Amino acid sequence: MSGTITMDRRGLDVLATGVERTLVDCIERPDLTGGVEELASALQSAKAFDVDKFAKLALVRENRTLVGVCGAWLESRRDDLFVDAHILDELKRAAPPVPRPALGSDAQGPNTEGWNVILPADFVNPSFEGMSPEMMRERAARADVGAALAISRQGAGCAARGRRRASGGAGTRAVDGPLRSSFVENRHLAVGPRLRTAPLSGGR
C-alpha cells in the first residue's frame, strides 16, 4: 500500500501522497512539518480522510512507536472522526509492549495509557497562536459556516442577475469563439475565459 495518488497538473500526471499517507509521514517525521506543536495543530484540523487506510499505512511501517502515536491520536479524535473500535484494537496490538518516548519527548514524561508512548506536552495539549484545541475547532467551524454563507450569497446574486437579464426582453446569442463550457443559462454561453454575448439579429 503506497498511499500515493496521481493528480493532473496542467496536462501532466504528478505523483503525490494522499491525505492518509501525508498524515503518517508527518507523524513519523515531525521535523518536516515545522515541529511537534505545528504537527499537533495541523492534526487537530484534519477531518476528511479514510481512517482505516490511515491505520493500515501506519501498520505497514513496522514501527511500534509510530503505531502507538497514531493510535493515541486516533483515540483522542474517535468521536469526531467516527473511529471504529476494531481499528483501535488492531493498532493497540502493534503498539510498543513497554513505554517508549516519542516525538522527541523526555523519557521521564507521563505514559499515554493503553499505547505505551510518552508524548511531549506540545502534542498532547497543542496550542496555535495562543488558542486551545477547543478554540481552534470552534474557529474552523465558524470558517466553514462563513464559506457556506458566501457561496449561498454568490448563488443568490447570480440568480438575481439572471432574472434581470431574462426580463429585459432582448434575446442574446453567443458570439463566435472556442466553446470552453457547455453551461447555458438565460440564453448565454460561457465562451473562453469569460462570458461573451451579442444581441440576436433578425437575419441569423
N, C-alpha and C positions, 0 to 999 in steps of 0.2 A: 504494500500500500504506500504509494508515493506521496499522496496528498497534494499533488500539483494539478493545475488546470491550464488549459490553453485559451488565451484571450486574443481577440483580433485587435491589432494596434495599427491603424491606418493601412489596412490590407495585408499586414504581416502577422503571422502566428507567433505569439510570445508566450513562453512557458513561465508560469507564476505559481506561487504557493497559494493554496486555498486558505480560507479563514481558519479551519481546524489545524492545518499544518503550521500556519503562521503562529497561532497561539502556543502550540507545543514548542516550536523553535524558540520563541521569545522566553518562555518559562525556563527552558534549558539554558539559554544564553541571555540573561537579563542585561548583560553589559552592552548588548547590541541594541537595546531599547532605550538607553539613557539612564539605566539604574533600576534598582528594585522598586523605588517609590513610583517612578514613571510606569513601570510594568504593572504594578498594582492598580494604579489609576486607570490604565488602559483596560485591564481585565474587568474592572468594575463597570465599564461601559459596554462590554461585549454582551450581546443578547441574541443575535440571529445566526446560529450555527448548528451543525449536527453534533450533538453531544456524544452519541455512540461512536461516530467516526473520530472525534477528538480523543476519546478514551482508547480506542484501538491504536491510533497513531502514537500515543504515549506508551502503550504496552510493547509495541514492536521495537522500541528503542532499547529494551532490556536494561533499563536504568532504574533501579528501585527507588532511588531518591527522587528522580523526576516523576515517577508514578505517584509517589507519596504527595508531592507538591500539587500535582494536577488533581489528585483525588481530594485533597484537603480543600482546594479552591472550589471544585465542583460541589462538594458537600456544603460549602458556605453559601452557594448560589442555587441549591437544589430546588427551592420553591419557585423562583422566578425563571429558572431555566428548565423546569419540569424534568429533573434528572431522575431516572428510574433507579430503584433500589438495587437491581441486579448489576447495573453498571458500577455503582459504588462498591458492591461486594467483590466484583471482579478486580477492581483496582486495589482494594484492600489486600487481596490475596497476593498481589505482586509488590506491595509496599515493603519498605525495609523491615526486617524482623526485630531490629533494635533501633533506638533513636539515633538519627543522623542529622548533623547541621546541614542546612540547605540555603541556597541563595545568598551565600556569604555571611550567614548568621553566626553568632557566638555559640560554641558547643555547650555553654552553660545556660542557654536560654530555655524557656519552657517548651515542653514537647507538645506537639499537636495530637490530641487524643485520637487514637484509632489509626493514625497514619505514620507515626514514628518519624516525623520530620520536625526539626527545630527551625522555625521560620523567624526572620527578622521582624521587628516591630513595624517597620515601614510597609511590610507586606500584609501583616495581619490587620493593622489599622491604618490604611493608607489615607493620605490627605492630598489634595491638589489645590494649590493657591489658598491654603487655609480652610478648605472645605472638607467635611467628613464624608464618608461613603454615602450616608443618607442624603446629605445636601447635594452631592454630585448626581445621585439618581433623580432627585426632585428637579434639578436644573435640566437634566436630559429629558425628563417627561414634559417640562414646560416648553422646551425647544421643539419636541415632536408636535405638541398641540399648536404652537405658533406656525410651524411649517404647514400643517394641515389647514389652518385658517387662511394662510397666504394663498395656498393652492385654490381653496374654495372661492376667495375673493377674485382671483385671476379668472377662474372659470365663469363666475357671475358677470365679470366685466366683458368677457368675450361674448357671452350670450346677449348682453345688452347691446353691444355694438352690432351684433348680427341682426337683432330685431330692428335697429335703426336703419341699417342698410336695406333690409327687406321691405320696410315701409316707405322707402324713398321713391319707389315706383320705377326707377330706371334699372333695367337689367344690365348685367355685365358679362363679359366673356374673357377668357384668358388670352393674353397676347402670345405671339409666337415665342418659343423658348424651350429648352430642355425640361421635360417634366421630371421633377425630383420627388414628388409626393402624389399619392392617389387621393389625398384628402380633399373632399369637396364640401363646402358649406356655404350657404347663401349665394350660390352661383359664383363662387370664387375658387380658383385653383392655386395651390401653392406651387410656384414655379421658381426654380433656382433658390437662392438663399433667402428670398423674401417674397411676400405676396405682391403680385403684379397683375392688375386688371385693367381693362379698357371697355368703354361703353359698347354695347352691341349696336351694329349698324344694320339698317334695314336690308341692305343688299347682300349680306353674308349670313 
